[in-house]
Amino acid sequence: MGYDQKFVFESMQDAESIRKYLEAVMEGLRKGRLVVAAGQEEFVLQPAELLTFTVKARKRGGSGRLALTIAWRCPEDDAPKAGETLKIEA
């Protein structure tokens, strides 16, 4: 808990390949478990029930860009940090 992990993969793909990746993401969201891997690196993600979904689109000259972000808070992120104590007052 408490350290950052990052997975990045970028490559040129045809539209059909990207469609298959997006379908796999949809299935992972349905199951509550996503695995992303490339080479020896593998990430297992467990999306929460409530997600933040961001869509960004841009056109400039002869090129376009679509960015999709799906984010959530992991339960351990909500847990008290080491050294924190609970205080209840009336």
C-alpha positions as CSV (number, residue, x, y, z in Angstrom):
1,M,0.0,0.0,0.0
2,G,1.2,3.5,-0.7
3,Y,3.5,3.1,-3.6
4,D,2.8,4.0,-7.2
5,Q,2.8,1.4,-10.0
6,K,2.5,2.4,-13.6
7,F,1.9,0.4,-16.8
8,V,2.3,2.0,-20.2
9,F,2.0,0.4,-23.6
10,E,1.9,2.2,-26.9
11,S,1.9,0.8,-30.5
12,M,0.4,1.4,-33.9
13,Q,-2.7,-0.9,-34.3
14,D,-5.5,-1.3,-36.9
15,A,-9.0,-0.4,-35.8
16,E,-10.1,-4.1,-35.5
17,S,-7.3,-4.8,-33.0
18,I,-8.3,-1.8,-30.9
19,R,-11.9,-2.9,-31.0
20,K,-10.9,-6.2,-29.5
21,Y,-9.0,-4.5,-26.7
22,L,-12.0,-2.3,-25.9
23,E,-14.2,-5.4,-25.8
24,A,-11.8,-7.0,-23.4
25,V,-11.9,-3.9,-21.2
26,M,-15.7,-4.0,-21.2
27,E,-15.7,-7.7,-20.2
28,G,-13.2,-6.9,-17.5
29,L,-15.5,-4.2,-16.1
30,R,-18.4,-6.7,-16.2
31,K,-16.3,-9.2,-14.2
32,G,-14.7,-6.6,-11.9
33,R,-11.2,-7.7,-12.9
34,L,-8.9,-6.4,-15.6
35,V,-5.4,-7.8,-16.5
36,V,-3.1,-5.7,-18.6
37,A,0.2,-7.3,-19.6
38,A,3.1,-6.8,-22.0
39,G,6.3,-8.9,-22.0
40,Q,7.1,-9.7,-18.3
41,E,5.0,-6.9,-16.9
42,E,1.5,-7.6,-15.7
43,F,-1.0,-5.5,-13.8
44,V,-4.2,-6.9,-12.2
45,L,-6.8,-4.2,-11.6
46,Q,-10.1,-4.5,-9.7
47,P,-12.4,-1.7,-10.7
48,A,-14.8,-0.4,-8.1
49,E,-18.6,-0.3,-8.6
50,L,-18.6,3.4,-9.0
51,L,-16.2,4.7,-11.8
52,T,-15.2,8.1,-13.1
53,F,-15.4,8.1,-16.9
54,T,-13.7,10.9,-18.9
55,V,-13.9,11.4,-22.7
56,K,-11.6,13.9,-24.4
57,A,-11.6,14.4,-28.2
58,R,-9.5,16.8,-30.4
59,K,-9.0,17.5,-34.0
60,R,-6.1,19.5,-35.3
61,G,-5.2,19.8,-38.9
62,G,-5.3,16.4,-40.5
63,S,-5.1,14.4,-37.2
64,G,-7.5,13.5,-34.5
65,R,-7.3,12.2,-30.9
66,L,-9.7,10.4,-28.6
67,A,-8.7,9.7,-25.0
68,L,-10.8,7.6,-22.7
69,T,-10.1,7.4,-19.0
70,I,-11.7,5.1,-16.5
71,A,-10.8,5.8,-12.9
72,W,-11.8,4.6,-9.4
73,R,-10.6,4.6,-5.8
74,C,-9.3,1.3,-4.4
75,P,-10.7,0.3,-1.0
76,E,-7.2,0.4,0.5
77,D,-6.9,4.1,-0.5
78,D,-9.8,4.8,1.8
79,A,-8.3,3.0,4.8
80,P,-6.7,5.0,7.6
81,K,-3.0,5.7,7.0
82,A,-0.5,4.3,9.5
83,G,-0.4,6.4,12.6
84,E,-3.9,7.9,12.1
85,T,-6.5,7.3,14.8
86,L,-10.2,7.5,14.8
87,K,-11.9,10.3,16.8
88,I,-15.6,10.5,17.5
89,E,-17.2,13.3,19.3
90,A,-20.7,14.3,20.4
